[in-house]
Amino acid sequence: MNEQRIRLPADVEMEDRLAWGLTARQLVILVLTAIVCYGVFEAAGSLVPMPLPVVLAAPFALVGVGLALGRLDGLSGERVALAAGRQLTQPKLRIAAPDGVPEKLSGAPGQPAVALLRVPVKAILKSGIVELADGTSALLLAASGTSWALRSSEEQAALAEAYGKWLNSLVAPCAITVRSELVDLAERAQTVERAAPALPHPALARCARDYARFLASFAEGDGLRRRQILLVLSTRARERETAGADLERRASEATNLLRAAGVSLQRLDGQAATTLLIGALEPPGPPAGSHLDGVIRRC
């Protein structure tokens, strides 16, 4: 029996190229740009001599080409322009107000302009499932492993093959996020400093004070930062039970497959996920002593 091998493209989610290697979105933007440039050229041609009409139409052409062909951090040109427009036109200070920003009282002193903080998270379950505002769900896993520089070429090849098996197993969106956070050693330095006088020998007390000064030195400049690698699994399932089962299964598969690549995954529960997300929005994170009880909802 003859087996026929069928090649499946790896870029099935990319936009289709219609003509000259351009997508429908790019063609529409370029056609609209050509129409605008032609209109500006014709309107200016009847009022000013050449080459001023060309000079006046050139900025529109550059903007249109940039929107159609430009790309930054995986985003298309028009999406970058829309994001930049929102960033420039909206107030920089944002507040969490589910009922909307209250109106200013008459006669009240001037206050800085504020905007509504729109958080894409709808709820964080105690199990660690993050329910998003668009109805989908996600699960956060912290990844840790060893450096490839410490491996031989044969070991690196085996690790690359293990990574490939995991990537080929993906059937739903997945993101790998590398973030850094500031490590605050001031409290530990103060604890060591306070405990130094109670040590039984003066030499030990001197070592403790030196160690406390060493820890405090990390706070100078930009401080000490640690890197954190997160694996974000997401599912399009709308029902909570279905989404939870899907994410549980995918987390188990990722843990087993990446273990062969020397990567260990630790699932973040609801409290850890909440601390991480709040810390990313408003450092240094939630108040000390806060805890999770049931479901954390946007408030």
C-alpha positions as CSV (number, residue, x, y, z in Angstrom):
1,M,0.0,0.0,0.0
2,N,1.5,3.3,-1.1
3,E,1.4,6.1,1.6
4,Q,1.1,9.6,0.3
5,R,2.7,12.3,2.5
6,I,0.8,15.6,2.7
7,R,2.7,18.7,3.7
8,L,0.8,21.1,6.0
9,P,1.9,24.7,5.9
10,A,3.0,26.1,9.3
11,D,1.6,29.6,8.5
12,V,-2.1,28.6,8.2
13,E,-3.1,31.6,10.3
14,M,-1.3,34.2,8.2
15,E,-3.2,36.5,5.9
16,D,-3.6,35.4,2.3
17,R,-1.4,37.2,-0.3
18,L,-3.6,38.4,-3.1
19,A,-1.3,40.3,-5.5
20,W,2.4,41.3,-5.6
21,G,2.9,39.6,-2.2
22,L,0.4,41.9,-0.5
23,T,-2.6,41.1,1.6
24,A,-6.1,42.4,1.1
25,R,-5.5,44.8,4.0
26,Q,-2.4,46.2,2.5
27,L,-3.9,46.6,-0.9
28,V,-6.9,48.5,0.5
29,I,-4.6,50.9,2.4
30,L,-2.4,51.5,-0.7
31,V,-5.4,52.1,-3.0
32,L,-6.9,54.6,-0.5
33,T,-3.5,56.2,-0.2
34,A,-3.2,56.5,-4.0
35,I,-6.7,58.1,-4.2
36,V,-5.9,60.6,-1.5
37,C,-2.5,61.5,-3.0
38,Y,-4.1,61.9,-6.4
39,G,-6.8,64.2,-5.0
40,V,-4.2,66.3,-3.2
41,F,-2.1,66.5,-6.3
42,E,-5.0,67.6,-8.5
43,A,-6.3,70.1,-6.0
44,A,-2.9,71.6,-5.4
45,G,-2.0,71.5,-9.1
46,S,-4.7,74.1,-9.9
47,L,-3.4,76.5,-7.3
48,V,0.4,76.3,-7.1
49,P,3.0,75.5,-9.7
50,M,5.0,72.3,-9.9
51,P,6.7,70.7,-8.0
52,L,4.7,71.9,-4.9
53,P,1.8,69.5,-5.6
54,V,4.2,66.6,-5.4
55,V,5.7,67.9,-2.2
56,L,2.2,68.3,-0.7
57,A,1.2,64.8,-1.7
58,A,4.4,63.1,-0.6
59,P,3.6,63.1,3.2
60,F,0.3,61.3,2.5
61,A,2.1,58.7,0.4
62,L,4.8,58.1,3.1
63,V,2.1,57.7,5.8
64,G,0.1,55.3,3.6
65,V,3.1,53.1,2.7
66,G,4.1,53.1,6.4
67,L,0.6,51.9,7.5
68,A,0.5,49.3,4.8
69,L,4.0,47.8,4.9
70,G,5.2,48.9,8.3
71,R,5.5,46.3,11.2
72,L,6.7,46.7,14.8
73,D,6.9,43.9,17.3
74,G,4.6,41.7,15.3
75,L,1.9,44.4,14.9
76,S,0.9,45.8,11.5
77,G,1.4,49.5,10.8
78,E,-2.2,50.6,11.2
79,R,-2.5,48.8,14.6
80,V,0.7,50.5,15.8
81,A,-0.8,53.9,14.6
82,L,-4.1,53.2,16.4
83,A,-2.3,52.3,19.6
84,A,0.0,55.3,19.4
85,G,-3.1,57.5,18.8
86,R,-4.9,56.2,21.9
87,Q,-1.7,56.6,24.0
88,L,-1.3,60.2,22.9
89,T,-4.9,61.3,23.1
90,Q,-5.9,59.7,26.4
91,P,-4.8,60.8,29.9
92,K,-1.8,59.0,31.3
93,L,-3.3,58.6,34.7
94,R,-5.8,55.7,34.8
95,I,-8.1,54.6,37.6
96,A,-10.2,51.5,38.2
97,A,-13.9,52.7,38.1
98,P,-16.4,50.0,37.0
99,D,-19.2,52.6,37.2
100,G,-17.4,55.1,35.1
101,V,-15.3,58.2,35.9
102,P,-17.4,60.5,38.1
103,E,-18.0,64.0,36.8
104,K,-16.1,66.9,38.3
105,L,-17.9,68.9,41.0
106,S,-18.6,72.5,40.2
107,G,-16.2,74.8,42.0
108,A,-13.7,72.0,42.8
109,P,-10.0,72.7,42.4
110,G,-8.3,71.5,39.2
111,Q,-7.3,67.9,39.1
112,P,-5.1,66.0,36.7
113,A,-7.0,64.3,33.9
114,V,-7.8,60.6,34.4
115,A,-9.0,57.8,32.1
116,L,-10.8,54.6,32.8
117,L,-8.5,51.6,33.4
118,R,-9.8,48.8,31.2
119,V,-8.4,45.5,32.4
120,P,-8.9,42.5,30.1
121,V,-9.3,40.2,33.1
122,K,-12.8,39.4,34.2
123,A,-12.2,36.9,37.0
124,I,-9.3,34.9,38.4
125,L,-10.4,31.5,39.9
126,K,-8.7,29.9,42.9
127,S,-7.5,27.1,40.6
128,G,-5.4,29.7,38.6
129,I,-7.7,29.9,35.6
130,V,-7.8,33.5,34.3
131,E,-11.1,34.4,32.7
132,L,-10.7,37.2,30.1
133,A,-13.2,39.9,29.1
134,D,-13.7,38.5,25.6
135,G,-15.0,35.2,27.1
136,T,-11.8,33.1,26.6
137,S,-9.6,31.8,29.4
138,A,-5.9,31.4,30.1
139,L,-3.6,29.6,32.5
140,L,-0.1,30.8,33.6
141,L,2.8,28.5,34.2
142,A,6.2,29.6,35.5
143,A,9.1,27.9,33.6
144,S,12.6,27.2,34.8
145,G,15.6,25.3,33.3
146,T,19.3,25.2,32.8
147,S,21.4,27.2,30.4
148,W,22.2,25.8,27.0
149,A,25.8,27.0,27.4
150,L,26.4,24.2,30.0
151,R,25.3,21.5,27.6
152,S,27.2,19.6,25.0
153,S,26.3,19.8,21.3
154,E,24.6,16.4,21.5
155,E,22.6,17.4,24.5
156,Q,21.6,20.7,22.8
157,A,20.4,18.7,19.8
158,A,18.3,16.5,22.1
159,L,16.8,19.5,23.8
160,A,16.0,21.2,20.5
161,E,14.2,18.0,19.4
162,A,12.2,18.0,22.7
163,Y,11.2,21.6,22.1
164,G,10.2,20.7,18.6
165,K,7.9,18.0,19.8
166,W,6.2,20.4,22.2
167,L,5.8,23.1,19.5
168,N,4.3,20.5,17.1
169,S,1.8,19.5,19.7
170,L,0.3,23.0,20.0
171,V,-3.3,23.1,18.7
172,A,-4.3,26.4,20.4
173,P,-2.7,29.8,21.0
174,C,0.3,29.8,23.4
175,A,2.6,32.6,24.5
176,I,6.1,32.7,26.0
177,T,6.6,35.8,28.1
178,V,10.0,36.9,29.6
179,R,9.6,39.6,32.2
180,S,11.9,41.1,34.8
181,E,10.9,42.3,38.3
182,L,12.7,44.3,40.9
183,V,14.0,42.3,43.9
184,D,13.6,44.3,47.1
185,L,16.3,43.1,49.6
186,A,15.9,46.1,52.0
187,E,13.7,44.2,54.4
188,R,16.1,41.3,54.6
189,A,19.0,43.7,55.1
190,Q,17.2,45.4,57.9
191,T,16.4,42.0,59.5
192,V,20.1,41.0,59.4
193,E,21.1,44.4,60.8
194,R,18.8,44.1,63.7
195,A,19.9,40.5,64.5
196,A,23.6,41.3,64.4
197,P,23.9,42.6,68.1
198,A,22.4,39.4,69.5
199,L,25.0,37.2,67.9
200,P,27.3,35.4,70.4
201,H,30.6,36.7,69.0
202,P,31.7,40.1,67.9
203,A,33.2,38.7,64.7
204,L,29.9,37.2,63.7
205,A,28.2,40.5,64.4
206,R,30.7,42.3,62.1
207,C,30.1,39.7,59.4
208,A,26.3,40.1,59.8
209,R,26.6,43.9,59.4
210,D,28.8,43.5,56.4
211,Y,26.3,41.2,54.9
212,A,23.5,43.6,55.6
213,R,25.5,46.4,53.8
214,F,26.1,44.0,50.9
215,L,22.4,43.4,50.5
216,A,21.6,47.1,50.8
217,S,24.1,47.9,48.1
218,F,21.8,46.1,45.5
219,A,19.2,48.8,46.0
220,E,21.6,51.4,44.5
221,G,21.1,52.4,40.9
222,D,18.5,50.3,39.0
223,G,18.5,47.7,41.8
224,L,18.6,44.0,41.4
225,R,16.3,42.3,39.0
226,R,15.4,38.7,38.4
227,R,14.1,37.1,35.2
228,Q,10.9,35.2,35.1
229,I,9.7,33.1,32.1
230,L,6.0,32.5,31.8
231,L,4.1,30.1,29.6
232,V,0.6,31.4,28.9
233,L,-1.9,28.8,27.7
234,S,-5.2,30.0,26.3
235,T,-8.4,28.4,25.1
236,R,-11.3,29.7,23.1
237,A,-13.8,27.6,25.0
238,R,-16.5,29.8,26.5
239,E,-17.9,27.5,29.3
240,R,-16.0,27.5,32.5
241,E,-15.9,23.7,32.9
242,T,-14.8,23.1,29.3
243,A,-12.2,25.8,29.4
244,G,-10.8,24.4,32.7
245,A,-10.6,20.8,31.4
246,D,-8.9,22.0,28.2
247,L,-6.3,24.0,30.0
248,E,-5.7,21.3,32.6
249,R,-5.0,18.8,29.8
250,R,-2.7,21.2,27.9
251,A,-0.8,22.1,31.0
252,S,-0.2,18.4,31.7
253,E,1.0,17.8,28.1
254,A,3.3,20.8,28.2
255,T,4.8,19.7,31.5
256,N,5.5,16.2,30.3
257,L,6.9,17.2,26.9
258,L,9.1,20.1,28.2
259,R,10.5,17.9,31.0
260,A,12.5,16.1,28.3
261,A,13.9,19.5,27.3
262,G,15.1,20.2,30.8
263,V,12.3,22.7,31.6
264,S,10.2,22.4,34.6
265,L,6.8,24.1,34.7
266,Q,5.0,25.3,37.9
267,R,1.4,26.2,37.6
268,L,0.4,29.4,39.2
269,D,-2.6,29.2,41.5
270,G,-5.2,32.0,41.8
271,Q,-3.2,33.9,44.5
272,A,0.1,33.7,42.6
273,A,-1.6,34.7,39.3
274,T,-3.3,37.6,41.0
275,T,-0.1,38.8,42.6
276,L,1.7,38.6,39.3
277,L,-0.9,40.5,37.3
278,I,-1.4,43.2,39.8
279,G,2.3,43.6,40.2
280,A,2.6,44.0,36.4
281,L,-0.1,46.7,36.4
282,E,0.8,48.6,39.6
283,P,4.1,47.7,41.2
284,P,4.9,46.6,43.8
285,G,1.7,44.6,43.8
286,P,-1.0,43.8,46.3
287,P,-0.8,44.9,49.9
288,A,1.2,42.7,52.2
289,G,-0.9,40.0,53.9
290,S,-3.6,39.9,51.3
291,H,-5.0,36.4,50.4
292,L,-7.3,34.8,48.0
293,D,-10.7,33.6,49.2
294,G,-12.9,32.1,46.4
295,V,-13.0,34.1,43.2
296,I,-11.2,37.4,42.6
297,R,-13.3,39.6,40.4
298,R,-12.6,43.0,38.9
299,C,-13.8,45.7,41.2
